[in-house]
Amino acid sequence: MLKKLLLSIGLIVMITACSNQSNIEQADNPLDAGRYFIENYLQGDIKKAHEYLFVDEQNEAYFEQMSKDYFSLDKEGRMQLRQTSIQINEVKTIDQNTTVIYYQLAVDAIKKWIKVVSTKNGWKVDLKFTYGPKI
């Protein structure tokens, strides 16, 4: 009886652990990756936004600064970002593995851009193009 109980508890723990894994949708195209990244960031879901980030040391530093900037906003500022709409102005394919998305937010109407690159884990946002030095 005790063995059955322990087996049942172990099974429940394993099922719960599996169901708690990230349910992040993999981006199959650059527009989805960019949109998912921006939307999750604006909603304050930094963990989900990070899933769409091309991970390297520089991008991590830019992303950490973005996160600090987001959470340094007051409650009203974060609410504005959560409620704003995203307007995609242009999607420019650079090559088979690289796309640049030009967009703006209704809250500030400042033109912004992000570079999205193809990886073995789907399309990911490369912030070095957005925040790095311009040539």
C-alpha positions as CSV (number, residue, x, y, z in Angstrom):
1,M,0.0,0.0,0.0
2,L,2.8,2.4,0.9
3,K,4.6,1.6,-2.3
4,K,1.5,2.4,-4.4
5,L,1.1,5.7,-2.5
6,L,4.8,6.6,-3.0
7,L,4.5,5.6,-6.7
8,S,1.4,7.7,-7.1
9,I,3.0,10.7,-5.5
10,G,6.1,10.3,-7.6
11,L,4.0,10.1,-10.8
12,I,2.1,13.3,-9.8
13,V,5.3,15.1,-9.1
14,M,6.8,14.1,-12.5
15,I,3.6,15.1,-14.3
16,T,3.5,18.5,-12.5
17,A,7.2,19.1,-13.3
18,C,6.6,18.4,-16.9
19,S,3.5,20.6,-17.1
20,N,5.4,23.5,-15.5
21,Q,8.0,23.6,-18.3
22,S,8.0,26.6,-20.5
23,N,5.0,26.7,-22.9
24,I,6.8,29.2,-25.1
25,E,5.8,29.0,-28.7
26,Q,8.8,28.7,-31.0
27,A,8.9,31.4,-33.6
28,D,8.9,29.9,-37.1
29,N,9.4,33.1,-38.9
30,P,11.1,36.5,-38.2
31,L,7.9,38.5,-37.8
32,D,6.5,36.2,-35.1
33,A,9.8,36.2,-33.2
34,G,9.9,40.0,-33.2
35,R,6.3,40.3,-32.3
36,Y,6.5,37.8,-29.5
37,F,9.6,39.5,-28.1
38,I,8.1,43.0,-28.2
39,E,4.6,41.9,-26.9
40,N,6.1,39.9,-24.0
41,Y,8.4,42.7,-23.1
42,L,5.6,45.3,-23.1
43,Q,3.5,43.0,-20.9
44,G,6.3,42.8,-18.4
45,D,6.8,39.1,-19.0
46,I,10.6,39.3,-19.1
47,K,11.1,35.6,-18.9
48,K,9.0,34.9,-22.0
49,A,10.6,37.8,-23.9
50,H,14.0,36.4,-23.0
51,E,13.0,33.1,-24.8
52,Y,13.0,35.0,-28.1
53,L,16.4,36.6,-27.5
54,F,19.5,35.5,-29.3
55,V,21.7,34.7,-26.3
56,D,25.2,35.9,-26.1
57,E,27.0,38.2,-23.7
58,Q,26.3,41.5,-25.4
59,N,22.6,40.7,-25.9
60,E,22.2,39.6,-22.3
61,A,23.7,43.0,-21.2
62,Y,21.3,44.9,-23.5
63,F,18.4,42.8,-22.3
64,E,19.2,43.3,-18.7
65,Q,19.3,47.1,-19.2
66,M,15.9,46.9,-21.0
67,S,14.5,45.0,-18.1
68,K,15.8,47.5,-15.6
69,D,14.4,50.3,-17.7
70,Y,11.0,48.6,-17.8
71,F,10.8,48.0,-14.1
72,S,12.1,51.5,-13.3
73,L,8.9,52.9,-14.8
74,D,6.2,53.8,-12.4
75,K,2.9,51.8,-12.3
76,E,1.3,54.2,-14.8
77,G,4.2,54.0,-17.3
78,R,4.2,50.2,-17.2
79,M,0.4,50.2,-17.7
80,Q,0.8,52.4,-20.8
81,L,3.2,50.0,-22.3
82,R,0.9,47.0,-21.5
83,Q,-2.0,48.8,-23.3
84,T,-0.1,50.2,-26.3
85,S,-0.4,48.8,-29.7
86,I,2.5,47.9,-32.0
87,Q,2.5,49.2,-35.6
88,I,4.8,47.3,-37.9
89,N,6.1,49.8,-40.5
90,E,8.4,47.6,-42.6
91,V,9.8,44.1,-42.6
92,K,13.1,44.0,-44.5
93,T,14.7,40.7,-45.4
94,I,18.5,41.1,-45.4
95,D,19.3,37.5,-46.3
96,Q,17.9,34.0,-45.7
97,N,18.8,34.2,-42.0
98,T,18.4,37.8,-41.1
99,T,15.4,40.2,-41.1
100,V,15.0,43.7,-39.7
101,I,11.6,44.8,-38.4
102,Y,10.9,48.5,-38.3
103,Y,8.0,49.4,-35.9
104,Q,6.7,52.0,-33.5
105,L,4.5,52.0,-30.4
106,A,1.3,54.0,-30.2
107,V,2.3,55.3,-26.8
108,D,5.4,57.2,-28.1
109,A,5.4,57.0,-31.9
110,I,9.2,56.8,-31.9
111,K,10.5,54.7,-34.8
112,K,12.3,51.6,-33.6
113,W,13.9,48.5,-35.1
114,I,15.0,45.0,-34.2
115,K,17.1,42.5,-36.0
116,V,15.8,38.9,-36.0
117,V,18.1,36.0,-36.9
118,S,17.4,32.4,-37.7
119,T,18.9,29.8,-35.3
120,K,18.5,26.1,-34.8
121,N,16.0,26.9,-32.0
122,G,13.8,29.2,-34.2
123,W,14.0,32.9,-35.0
124,K,15.6,35.0,-32.2
125,V,16.0,38.8,-31.6
126,D,19.5,40.2,-31.8
127,L,19.6,43.4,-29.8
128,K,23.2,44.3,-30.9
129,F,21.7,45.8,-34.0
130,T,19.1,47.8,-32.1
131,Y,21.3,49.1,-29.2
132,G,24.8,48.6,-30.5
133,P,26.9,51.2,-32.3
134,K,25.7,52.2,-35.7
135,I,28.0,52.0,-38.7
